[in-house]
Amino acid sequence: MRRMLITGVSGVGKSTVVAALRARGYAAVDTDFGGYCSPAADLEPPKPTAEPGWVWHEARIRRLLDEAEGEALFVSGCVPNQGRFYADFDRVVLLSAAPEVVRRRLLGRTGNDYGKTPEQLERALRDQAEVEPLLRAGATLEIDTDAPLEAVTARLLRHALD
């Protein structure tokens, strides 16, 4: 089984790519949902949806990775403790987009309110400038998600499954 981490800052399209992978029949998990994140790595998640600054609940992520079946598992997220799991992934794919694209997406997205207030939007763009270079250093591939979704998904799959 291949295990792939899809990472990137808020607004680059992680959730959209996960939905596209699921539509193709792949096992794909967006760790912002489903109780995979918590205020602390060993604290039971108080709710199923992640908050900014939360980390992966390490036992739940370990279980997800250990119990996965099938050809591939795609896991998306961007949390401070994800580096502890890099050795468990065959590939780490960074999704990126220009700041103006991230701004537009955050302000226009539905299903996730993060980035809509001026303070959150400022924080998200600051995170992009500060965190994205760190993510880039650990990635096996970077994909600019300003490309059409079909092209992004196809490139990700080629990298993940080759």
N, C-alpha and C positions, 0 to 999 in steps of 0.2 A: 504494500500500500504506500502510495505517495502522500506526504503531508505538506501542505503549502500554507504559509502565512501570507495574508494580504494585509498590508499595513499602509498607513498614510494618515495625514492630519484630517480633521473634520472638513467635509465638503469636497473631497477629491473623488468620491464615488464608490467607496467600499461597499456600501449597502446595495447600490445599484448593480455592481458587478456580482455580488453574492446572489442577488435575485436572478441575474442572467445565468449564472452557473447552475442554480437550482432548476431553472426552466429547461436546461439541457440535461437534467437528470443527475447532476453531480451532488455529492454530499457537501454542503456549504453552510457554515455557521457564522452568523454575525454576532460577535460576543458582546455587543452593546445591548443585546436582548437575550432573554432566557435565563437570567440569573448567573451569568458567567463573571460578572464584575461586582466588586464590593469596595467599601471604604478601606479595607485592609485585606491582605492576601489570605488570612486564615479566619476571617470573620464571615459568618453566613450572610449572604446578600440580603439586605433589608427590603429590597424590591427587585423585580425582574429587569428593570431598565437601568443601564449605567448612568452615572452622573460624571461630569468633568472631574478629573483628578482621581477617579477610582482606579483600581488595579484589578488584574485577573484574580479570581478566587482560585488559588493554585491547585487545590485538590480537585475542583470541578474541571479545570483545564486538563489536568493530568488524566482524569477519567475519560474525558472527551477524546484525547489523543490515544489512550491505551485501548479503548473499546471500539474505535472506528473500524469499519469494515468496508470492503469494496475497493475499487481501483484507486480512488483518491479522496482526500478530505481537504477542503479549503476552509481555513479559519481566518476571519477578518477581525482586526482590532488595532488599536493604538493606545497602549497603556504603559505606564512607567516600568512595570516588571516583565514585559514581554521578552526581553533579552534573556531571562532565565530559561526560556523555552526554545531559543534559537536552535540548539543542538537537536531538538526533537523534530525539526522541520527539514524537509529535503530542499526546499526553496523558500526564500523570503522575497516577496514582490512588493516593491514600493509603488503605490499609485500617487501621482502628483499632478498638479495643475497650476497654472499661473494664478497669482493672487487675485486678479480681477475675476477669474473664473470661479475661484473658491468663494469670493464675496457674493457673486450672483447666485451661486448654488445655495449657499447658506440662507440667504434672504428669501429665496423662492421655494425651498424644499418643504415637503409635507411629511408628516410622520415622525418628525424630530424637530423640536422647537429650538434646539441649541444653535446659537449663532444669530438669532433674530434681534436680540437687544443690542444696542450700540456697544455695551461693555463686553458682551460675549463675542460679538463680531471682532472687536479689537483684540480680544484674547486669542481667538482662533487664528487671526492673521499674524499675531506675534508668535504663537506656537509654530505656525508654518515657517517663519523665518528662523526660529531657534531649534525646533525639534526635527524638522525635515532633514537637515544635514546629518544629524545623528542616525536617523533611519536609513538614509542613503548609504552610510558607511557599512551597514549590516545587510544590505539588500543584495540579492543575486541578480536582480533585474529591476529597472525603473520603467514604468509605463506612464506616459502623459495621457491623462484621461480626457483631454480636450478632443481627442480623436473620437470617431463614432464608437458607440458601445460594442457593436459587433467586432470591430477591429481590435479594441482593447481586450475583449474576451478571448478572441482567437489567439492573440499574441500571448496572453497569460497561459492559455492551455498548451500552446506549443512549448513554452518554457517549462511549465510544470510537468508535462507528461513525456517529454523527450528524454 
